[in-house]
């Protein structure tokens, strides 16, 4: 009964994980995927039917986006459901429509329908892929219904390409299935789907015929259908196991077949693995392999064999589970029940004579005894394999013989010393000395076997040599007999508990070290601000922790690595090693040293396989000639996983920057084109009109009209000149090639010269100058004059005719402060922060201009180390303040 309780006791880590998952699920929306083998099976139709049912149940449902592909039966189901208007995006002068994520988040429906999960968004959208939009919506507590075809899963895209010959360009990571709360399989037979195609219910016209001849061939559809059914079955199996773990149900439910083989550091384990794989294939079931790690050390040769067995499990498509436990049988049964295993496969070895004397230690008998309703297959091996297996099991399961000899010698020495001092200390004290030895041995790295052996021989020695009558195992006094029994029990329990505590401390220390190493790596990767920083941190950490040379090669294209590794790489990289790394990159599998693929390589190569694809390869060249232990390999894989995520993060950040830059560039292009075209068109039209009038010779006879036309041409030419100057000035600012020509100048001269250049533009305004004292300091006269002209010209444009513009200069705290104020309408409060942005013009204004003047002024003033601000006056109008340091 106790064994059963021990086996079925809930794992605290698992319970904590369940609580965390429940907490996350309570704040997130629920995701339901309508899953099918390909287009045309009725996923969207089924989703809309489910939406109508949800609406009938009182749930607030909206349509984010649904692609009907002009199918009449699907379009009919759109009626009665609220549609969120699509957002228009312009890309390469073409208008596209995407669903409006901001509108959905603002609307806050209970359920939103988002068709075609694998869709790639138009550049300029918030997220690159639609599934990222869905994740964001889920995080805001909104439920989502969506659709997905099997070929759009990242792990299945390559297989679908091999089957159909069609490259799948839009994929979603398989991890999206882990975030799914429900998968509904929408399934029809290939024949029925082909019939729907022929009737034009999937594609219309010539497209339908081409589809039947290519992608929608019956063989292709059958293969795709099998894939979709298997994925759904795997998900259902996972849901069942999760449910049982959450509800603490440890009985095996044989709703499906699931096999598990128990492996170890033995060559015979490879036979167990292959046999389990064959049986699972014939039963069409999933399978796992479990290895129980105890405190016992294994030889270096056995470590190699164990690594080979692990690799074989992965190569044959099995799931590898490694657990730590002192009791192998309890661990095997715990893993079996957690994974709803229906059959366990173990190997049988020949027993020694000693093992036959203690049938209670028979692994297979005890496993069968505890297996309850789980079937156990016991496989026998060939005679030579059994001998090798027996040797390995002893090496892996028992302490070395030397430990037993050392324990016996220690008891012998303590016994001899106690025998000579028996008259002084008494035989009861001798038992305490023996007990002390038993308690200390676990601290000296002695296993449970030597400790129990020490407890046994110390009890017998105490009885034979010290308890009266001496030199016999007979005990005359009842109290001595009771003391002897109590001693043996206390010694055995104390030694065993001490040994277990030491082992648990060792395991905890190992976990703590691993956690600290992963934390340090995570902290450094998080602090990295660029791809180079990530690479530097990754290489340095792997070098330090694993004492190995490291090479990191990023991808150049989807099928090729860059010719040169990252500059921080510490491993000498030649053409042959590059070829090995390229093989790893293309095939997405670990190759090289200590593997069965390209084992002659100097390094082991790991693909940086992310949701976005393989981002590169990391090569690790260990200093040791021995393969890494499972713990080391597991830690390295965790390192590589974190490094891959960090690299993907930087690539996605760069992609987001490029997308934003592309969007901003396109927006800038449109703004510039609209502004310049207007600014060019108006003066050019004026000049052309005036020049055309000169064809009439009578114009030259009327001097007033001639003077008017000449004035218009002059104003238009000045406007064109100002436009060109602004564009050139902005180009100088953007290029970073602006150099100041500092010299001593008068502020009064600067202000009066600027106003004089605006004589024609300011004809209908009064400009007043207020300078208490002439301020002289070093500045670039040309640049500040242009800045001041732009600001005063802006005040002229935005203030009514006849109003006064005041330009004031004062000396304050080693700074020259110039204020330009007007009596206009001022600026709306919401635009004050945007006034100095490039190409910004106040909405609704009729004045011309490119929106560059104030931006250029800001650039010139900041080049002098100054500042420029704008604010509205309480008495009406606006004031722009320039502050310049006096150098």
PyMOL commands that set and color helices and strands:
alter all, ss='L'
color gray80, all
select helices_A, chain A and resi 2-8+12-27+43-56+72-76+101-107+130-139+150-152+154-164+175-178+190-198+206-213+218-246+269-283+300-315+328-338+353-357+359-361+363-371+383-397+401-420+422-425+427-444+448-466+478-527+531-546+575-587+630-693+697-701+703-735+747-757+781-797+829-834+853-863
alter helices_A, ss='H'
color red, helices_A
select strands_A, chain A and resi 31-36+61-65+82-83+87-91+94-98+111-114+143-149+182-185+258-262+286-293+319-324+343-348+375-380+548-557+560-561+591-592+604-610+613-622+743-746+766-771+776-779+804-812+815-821+867-872+878-885
alter strands_A, ss='S'
color yellow, strands_A
deselect
rebuild
show_as cartoon
